[in-house]
Amino acid sequence: MVKRFIAGAVCPQCELMDKIYVEGEGKVARCAACGYELQQPDASAPSQSVSEQENTAQVVTLVNFKAAKTPRNNR
C-alpha cells in the first residue's frame, strides 16, 4: 500500500513534523520515525451529547455604550 504523509502533522510522542502517514482507508495514522499510532474515532460511535441548555438559542441585545453627542446649552 501507498503511504500518504500528512503535511504539517506533528507526532505527539516524538514531536517530529511531517512523519505521520496513513495507508489504505486512513483509519490508522502512524509515525514513520517512532511507530506511534493514532486511531481515528469510529464515525458510527455517538459523540458527546450537547445538553438542552447549550443547544437552545438565546437572544442577545447589543448596546452601544458610546455617549451620544448632545448640543451644549450656552448659558
N, CA, C and O atoms as a printed pandas DataFrame, in Angstrom:
     atom_number atom_name residue_name chain_id  residue_number  x_coord  y_coord  z_coord
0              1         N          MET        A               1    0.832   -1.196    0.000
1              2        CA          MET        A               1    0.000    0.000    0.000
2              3         C          MET        A               1    0.872    1.253    0.000
3              4         O          MET        A               1    2.018    1.242    0.449
4              5         N          VAL        A               2    0.297    2.317   -0.512
5              6        CA          VAL        A               2    0.997    3.589   -0.605
6              7         C          VAL        A               2    0.832    4.356    0.708
7              8         O          VAL        A               2   -0.275    4.459    1.237
8              9         N          LYS        A               3    1.917    4.882    1.220
9             10        CA          LYS        A               3    1.868    5.720    2.419
10            11         C          LYS        A               3    1.555    7.143    1.987
11            12         O          LYS        A               3    2.221    7.695    1.111
12            13         N          ARG        A               4    0.533    7.736    2.609
13            14        CA          ARG        A               4    0.192    9.140    2.337
14            15         C          ARG        A               4    0.555    9.950    3.579
15            16         O          ARG        A               4   -0.071    9.804    4.629
16            17         N          PHE        A               5    1.556   10.791    3.453
17            18        CA          PHE        A               5    2.009   11.601    4.578
18            19         C          PHE        A               5    1.113   12.821    4.738
19            20         O          PHE        A               5    0.648   13.397    3.755
20            21         N          ILE        A               6    0.876   13.206    5.984
21            22        CA          ILE        A               6    0.021   14.347    6.305
22            23         C          ILE        A               6    0.922   15.557    6.518
23            24         O          ILE        A               6    1.674   15.618    7.491
24            25         N          ALA        A               7    0.840   16.509    5.611
25            26        CA          ALA        A               7    1.704   17.692    5.657
26            27         C          ALA        A               7    1.443   18.514    6.914
27            28         O          ALA        A               7    0.295   18.826    7.230
28            29         N          GLY        A               8    2.496   18.857    7.618
29            30        CA          GLY        A               8    2.396   19.717    8.792
30            31         C          GLY        A               8    2.014   19.003   10.072
31            32         O          GLY        A               8    1.973   19.630   11.130
32            33         N          ALA        A               9    1.730   17.701   10.007
33            34        CA          ALA        A               9    1.338   16.961   11.214
34            35         C          ALA        A               9    2.561   16.714   12.089
35            36         O          ALA        A               9    3.649   16.417   11.594
36            37         N          VAL        A              10    2.360   16.844   13.405
37            38        CA          VAL        A              10    3.439   16.632   14.368
38            39         C          VAL        A              10    3.085   15.415   15.217
39            40         O          VAL        A              10    1.969   15.317   15.728
40            41         N          CYS        A              11    4.018   14.500   15.367
41            42        CA          CYS        A              11    3.802   13.304   16.181
42            43         C          CYS        A              11    3.715   13.707   17.654
43            44         O          CYS        A              11    4.597   14.412   18.145
44            45         N          PRO        A              12    2.662   13.270   18.376
45            46        CA          PRO        A              12    2.543   13.632   19.790
46            47         C          PRO        A              12    3.591   12.959   20.676
47            48         O          PRO        A              12    3.834   13.412   21.795
48            49         N          GLN        A              13    4.212   11.886   20.191
49            50        CA          GLN        A              13    5.198   11.177   21.003
50            51         C          GLN        A              13    6.614   11.702   20.785
51            52         O          GLN        A              13    7.275   12.109   21.741
52            53         N          CYS        A              14    7.087   11.698   19.540
53            54        CA          CYS        A              14    8.474   12.122   19.276
54            55         C          CYS        A              14    8.569   13.585   18.839
55            56         O          CYS        A              14    9.668   14.130   18.739
56            57         N          GLU        A              15    7.427   14.222   18.578
57            58        CA          GLU        A              15    7.310   15.634   18.224
58            59         C          GLU        A              15    8.031   16.009   16.929
59            60         O          GLU        A              15    8.417   17.165   16.755
60            61         N          LEU        A              16    8.218   15.051   16.018
61            62        CA          LEU        A              16    8.805   15.351   14.716
62            63         C          LEU        A              16    7.694   15.717   13.741
63            64         O          LEU        A              16    6.611   15.132   13.769
64            65         N          MET        A              17    7.974   16.693   12.879
65            66        CA          MET        A              17    6.979   17.146   11.911
66            67         C          MET        A              17    7.110   16.362   10.612
67            68         O          MET        A              17    8.199   15.929   10.237
68            69         N          ASP        A              18    5.983   16.189    9.935
69            70        CA          ASP        A              18    5.902   15.546    8.614
70            71         C          ASP        A              18    6.337   14.082    8.627
71            72         O          ASP        A              18    6.880   13.596    7.635
72            73         N          LYS        A              19    6.112   13.379    9.722
73            74        CA          LYS        A              19    6.430   11.948    9.803
74            75         C          LYS        A              19    5.166   11.096    9.930
75            76         O          LYS        A              19    5.257    9.868    9.910
76            77         N          ILE        A              20    3.988   11.717   10.060
77            78        CA          ILE        A              20    2.727   10.991   10.220
78            79         C          ILE        A              20    2.188   10.614    8.842
79            80         O          ILE        A              20    2.125   11.451    7.940
80            81         N          TYR        A              21    1.801    9.352    8.688
81            82        CA          TYR        A              21    1.242    8.886    7.415
82            83         C          TYR        A              21    0.042    7.977    7.656
83            84         O          TYR        A              21   -0.133    7.438    8.748
84            85         N          VAL        A              22   -0.775    7.816    6.633
85            86        CA          VAL        A              22   -1.903    6.884    6.657
86            87         C          VAL        A              22   -1.766    5.958    5.456
87            88         O          VAL        A              22   -1.161    6.308    4.443
88            89         N          GLU        A              23   -2.339    4.775    5.592
89            90        CA          GLU        A              23   -2.356    3.805    4.498
90            91         C          GLU        A              23   -3.790    3.346    4.273
91            92         O          GLU        A              23   -4.596    3.339    5.204
92            93         N          GLY        A              24   -4.105    2.969    3.056
93            94        CA          GLY        A              24   -5.418    2.408    2.746
94            95         C          GLY        A              24   -6.545    3.380    3.027
95            96         O          GLY        A              24   -6.566    4.491    2.495
96            97         N          GLU        A              25   -7.489    2.959    3.870
97            98        CA          GLU        A              25   -8.666    3.778    4.181
98            99         C          GLU        A              25   -8.345    4.938    5.113
99           100         O          GLU        A              25   -9.165    5.843    5.267
100          101         N          GLY        A              26   -7.197    4.933    5.723
101          102        CA          GLY        A              26   -6.778    6.046    6.562
102          103         C          GLY        A              26   -7.379    6.059    7.949
103          104         O          GLY        A              26   -7.503    7.123    8.556
104          105         N          LYS        A              27   -7.761    4.889    8.472
105          106        CA          LYS        A              27   -8.342    4.838    9.812
106          107         C          LYS        A              27   -7.276    4.857   10.901
107          108         O          LYS        A              27   -7.557    5.198   12.050
108          109         N          VAL        A              28   -6.052    4.488   10.534
109          110        CA          VAL        A              28   -4.941    4.497   11.482
110          111         C          VAL        A              28   -3.814    5.331   10.891
111          112         O          VAL        A              28   -3.400    5.117    9.751
112          113         N          ALA        A              29   -3.322    6.284   11.676
113          114        CA          ALA        A              29   -2.174    7.091   11.265
114          115         C          ALA        A              29   -0.982    6.638   12.097
115          116         O          ALA        A              29   -1.117    6.353   13.287
116          117         N          ARG        A              30    0.175    6.573   11.468
117          118        CA          ARG        A              30    1.380    6.123   12.158
118          119         C          ARG        A              30    2.509    7.121   11.950
119          120         O          ARG        A              30    2.543    7.858   10.964
120          121         N          CYS        A              31    3.427    7.123   12.902
121          122        CA          CYS        A              31    4.626    7.944   12.777
122          123         C          CYS        A              31    5.723    7.084   12.161
123          124         O          CYS        A              31    6.021    6.001   12.667
124          125         N          ALA        A              32    6.320    7.555   11.083
125          126        CA          ALA        A              32    7.391    6.818   10.410
126          127         C          ALA        A              32    8.662    6.793   11.253
127          128         O          ALA        A              32    9.494    5.902   11.079
128          129         N          ALA        A              33    8.829    7.750   12.161
129          130        CA          ALA        A              33   10.047    7.833   12.961
130          131         C          ALA        A              33   10.006    6.929   14.192
131          132         O          ALA        A              33   10.960    6.196   14.450
132          133         N          CYS        A              34    8.908    6.971   14.958
133          134        CA          CYS        A              34    8.874    6.235   16.224
134          135         C          CYS        A              34    7.839    5.114   16.265
135          136         O          CYS        A              34    7.843    4.314   17.201
136          137         N          GLY        A              35    6.946    5.037   15.265
137          138        CA          GLY        A              35    5.955    3.969   15.230
138          139         C          GLY        A              35    4.676    4.257   15.995
139          140         O          GLY        A              35    3.803    3.392   16.078
140          141         N          TYR        A              36    4.545    5.443   16.553
141          142        CA          TYR        A              36    3.332    5.812   17.297
142          143         C          TYR        A              36    2.107    5.687   16.394
143          144         O          TYR        A              36    2.165    6.057   15.222
144          145         N          GLU        A              37    0.991    5.167   16.932
145          146        CA          GLU        A              37   -0.234    5.001   16.158
146          147         C          GLU        A              37   -1.350    5.867   16.711
147          148         O          GLU        A              37   -1.532    5.976   17.924
148          149         N          LEU        A              38   -2.086    6.474   15.808
149          150        CA          LEU        A              38   -3.249    7.283   16.158
150          151         C          LEU        A              38   -4.467    6.624   15.525
151          152         O          LEU        A              38   -4.497    6.431   14.309
152          153         N          GLN        A              39   -5.469    6.275   16.322
153          154        CA          GLN        A              39   -6.698    5.678   15.815
154          155         C          GLN        A              39   -7.708    6.774   15.545
155          156         O          GLN        A              39   -7.930    7.640   16.391
156          157         N          GLN        A              40   -8.324    6.742   14.366
157          158        CA          GLN        A              40   -9.379    7.701   14.055
158          159         C          GLN        A              40  -10.652    7.223   14.741
159          160         O          GLN        A              40  -10.969    6.036   14.669
160          161         N          PRO        A              41  -11.395    8.112   15.407
161          162        CA          PRO        A              41  -12.617    7.693   16.085
162          163         C          PRO        A              41  -13.621    7.118   15.096
163          164         O          PRO        A              41  -13.703    7.555   13.949
164          165         N          ASP        A              42  -14.383    6.131   15.557
165          166        CA          ASP        A              42  -15.392    5.490   14.726
166          167         C          ASP        A              42  -16.524    6.468   14.462
167          168         O          ASP        A              42  -17.080    7.047   15.395
168          169         N          ALA        A              43  -16.866    6.654   13.197
169          170        CA          ALA        A              43  -17.904    7.622   12.824
170          171         C          ALA        A              43  -19.279    7.200   13.320
171          172         O          ALA        A              43  -20.141    8.054   13.525
172          173         N          SER        A              44  -19.509    5.898   13.519
173          174        CA          SER        A              44  -20.820    5.436   13.968
174          175         C          SER        A              44  -20.991    5.579   15.475
175          176         O          SER        A              44  -22.113    5.505   15.975
176          177         N          ALA        A              45  -19.901    5.782   16.206
177          178        CA          ALA        A              45  -19.985    5.952   17.653
178          179         C          ALA        A              45  -20.575    7.320   17.971
179          180         O          ALA        A              45  -20.188    8.320   17.366
180          181         N          PRO        A              46  -21.511    7.369   18.918
181          182        CA          PRO        A              46  -22.120    8.668   19.248
182          183         C          PRO        A              46  -21.116    9.592   19.914
183          184         O          PRO        A              46  -20.349    9.176   20.783
184          185         N          SER        A              47  -21.131   10.831   19.502
185          186        CA          SER        A              47  -20.253   11.812   20.126
186          187         C          SER        A              47  -20.917   12.313   21.400
187          188         O          SER        A              47  -22.052   11.943   21.700
188          189         N          GLN        A              48  -20.217   13.144   22.140
189          190        CA          GLN        A              48  -20.783   13.673   23.375
190          191         C          GLN        A              48  -22.036   14.463   23.056
191          192         O          GLN        A              48  -22.059   15.278   22.134
192          193         N          SER        A              49  -23.078   14.207   23.834
193          194        CA          SER        A              49  -24.334   14.911   23.582
194          195         C          SER        A              49  -24.281   16.317   24.170
195          196         O          SER        A              49  -23.666   16.555   25.210
196          197         N          VAL        A              50  -24.927   17.218   23.491
197          198        CA          VAL        A              50  -24.999   18.599   23.945
198          199         C          VAL        A              50  -26.222   18.714   24.835
199          200         O          VAL        A              50  -27.306   18.260   24.467
200          201         N          SER        A              51  -26.059   19.313   25.994
201          202        CA          SER        A              51  -27.197   19.444   26.896
202          203         C          SER        A              51  -28.249   20.361   26.288
203          204         O          SER        A              51  -27.951   21.165   25.405
204          205         N          GLU        A              52  -29.467   20.233   26.763
205          206        CA          GLU        A              52  -30.583   21.022   26.232
206          207         C          GLU        A              52  -30.313   22.513   26.365
207          208         O          GLU        A              52  -30.645   23.283   25.464
208          209         N          GLN        A              53  -29.719   22.927   27.469
209          210        CA          GLN        A              53  -29.457   24.345   27.683
210          211         C          GLN        A              53  -28.425   24.871   26.684
211          212         O          GLN        A              53  -28.570   25.986   26.184
212          213         N          GLU        A              54  -27.400   24.097   26.390
213          214        CA          GLU        A              54  -26.378   24.532   25.440
214          215         C          GLU        A              54  -26.909   24.563   24.019
215          216         O          GLU        A              54  -26.400   25.306   23.180
216          217         N          ASN        A              55  -27.935   23.757   23.740
217          218        CA          ASN        A              55  -28.483   23.633   22.402
218          219         C          ASN        A              55  -29.535   24.706   22.111
219          220         O          ASN        A              55  -29.881   24.918   20.948
220          221         N          THR        A              56  -30.047   25.383   23.129
221          222        CA          THR        A              56  -31.099   26.370   22.963
222          223         C          THR        A              56  -30.509   27.706   22.528
223          224         O          THR        A              56  -29.525   28.181   23.096
224          225         N          ALA        A              57  -31.125   28.303   21.512
225          226        CA          ALA        A              57  -30.677   29.621   21.047
226          227         C          ALA        A              57  -31.083   30.678   22.064
227          228         O          ALA        A              57  -32.139   30.573   22.689
228          229         N          GLN        A              58  -30.262   31.672   22.227
229          230        CA          GLN        A              58  -30.548   32.745   23.165
230          231         C          GLN        A              58  -30.502   34.077   22.437
231          232         O          GLN        A              58  -29.664   34.294   21.562
232          233         N          VAL        A              59  -31.416   34.966   22.812
233          234        CA          VAL        A              59  -31.467   36.296   22.221
234          235         C          VAL        A              59  -30.476   37.185   22.960
235          236         O          VAL        A              59  -30.427   37.190   24.190
236          237         N          VAL        A              60  -29.698   37.926   22.206
237          238        CA          VAL        A              60  -28.707   38.830   22.780
238          239         C          VAL        A              60  -28.980   40.225   22.251
239          240         O          VAL        A              60  -29.176   40.408   21.050
240          241         N          THR        A              61  -28.995   41.214   23.139
241          242        CA          THR        A              61  -29.195   42.599   22.735
242          243         C          THR        A              61  -27.851   43.315   22.767
243          244         O          THR        A              61  -27.149   43.295   23.778
244          245         N          LEU        A              62  -27.504   43.941   21.660
245          246        CA          LEU        A              62  -26.261   44.698   21.585
246          247         C          LEU        A              62  -26.543   46.139   21.965
247          248         O          LEU        A              62  -27.499   46.741   21.475
248          249         N          VAL        A              63  -25.724   46.686   22.826
249          250        CA          VAL        A              63  -25.906   48.050   23.302
250          251         C          VAL        A              63  -24.672   48.857   22.944
251          252         O          VAL        A              63  -23.547   48.419   23.181
252          253         N          ASN        A              64  -24.883   50.043   22.370
253          254        CA          ASN        A              64  -23.782   50.933   22.045
254          255         C          ASN        A              64  -23.565   51.841   23.250
255          256         O          ASN        A              64  -24.415   52.678   23.552
256          257         N          PHE        A              65  -22.449   51.688   23.933
257          258        CA          PHE        A              65  -22.183   52.449   25.140
258          259         C          PHE        A              65  -21.524   53.797   24.869
259          260         O          PHE        A              65  -21.211   54.522   25.812
260          261         N          LYS        A              66  -21.312   54.140   23.636
261          262        CA          LYS        A              66  -20.715   55.415   23.299
262          263         C          LYS        A              66  -21.700   56.515   23.683
263          264         O          LYS        A              66  -22.879   56.440   23.338
264          265         N          ALA        A              67  -21.229   57.525   24.388
265          266        CA          ALA        A              67  -22.114   58.614   24.809
266          267         C          ALA        A              67  -22.591   59.388   23.592
267          268         O          ALA        A              67  -21.809   59.741   22.709
268          269         N          ALA        A              68  -23.876   59.639   23.567
269          270        CA          ALA        A              68  -24.446   60.391   22.447
270          271         C          ALA        A              68  -24.014   61.844   22.560
271          272         O          ALA        A              68  -24.002   62.405   23.656
272          273         N          LYS        A              69  -23.663   62.450   21.453
273          274        CA          LYS        A              69  -23.257   63.852   21.458
274          275         C          LYS        A              69  -24.516   64.707   21.436
275          276         O          LYS        A              69  -25.346   64.603   20.533
276          277         N          THR        A              70  -24.635   65.547   22.442
277          278        CA          THR        A              70  -25.777   66.463   22.509
278          279         C          THR        A              70  -25.247   67.885   22.490
279          280         O          THR        A              70  -24.164   68.151   23.010
280          281         N          PRO        A              71  -26.000   68.800   21.895
281          282        CA          PRO        A              71  -25.536   70.193   21.885
282          283         C          PRO        A              71  -25.516   70.757   23.302
283          284         O          PRO        A              71  -26.426   70.504   24.091
284          285         N          ARG        A              72  -24.477   71.519   23.619
285          286        CA          ARG        A              72  -24.371   72.132   24.944
286          287         C          ARG        A              72  -25.225   73.391   24.997
287          288         O          ARG        A              72  -25.332   74.137   24.023
288          289         N          ASN        A              73  -25.811   73.598   26.132
289          290        CA          ASN        A              73  -26.567   74.840   26.336
290          291         C          ASN        A              73  -25.587   75.961   26.637
291          292         O          ASN        A              73  -24.759   75.834   27.538
292          293         N          ASN        A              74  -25.670   77.036   25.907
293          294        CA          ASN        A              74  -24.784   78.187   26.124
294          295         C          ASN        A              74  -25.449   79.133   27.095
295          296         O          ASN        A              74  -26.215   79.997   26.670
296          297         N          ARG        A              75  -25.194   79.007   28.351
297          298        CA          ARG        A              75  -25.791   79.875   29.370
298          299         C          ARG        A              75  -24.799   80.797   29.943
299          300         O          ARG        A              75  -25.134   81.598   30.816
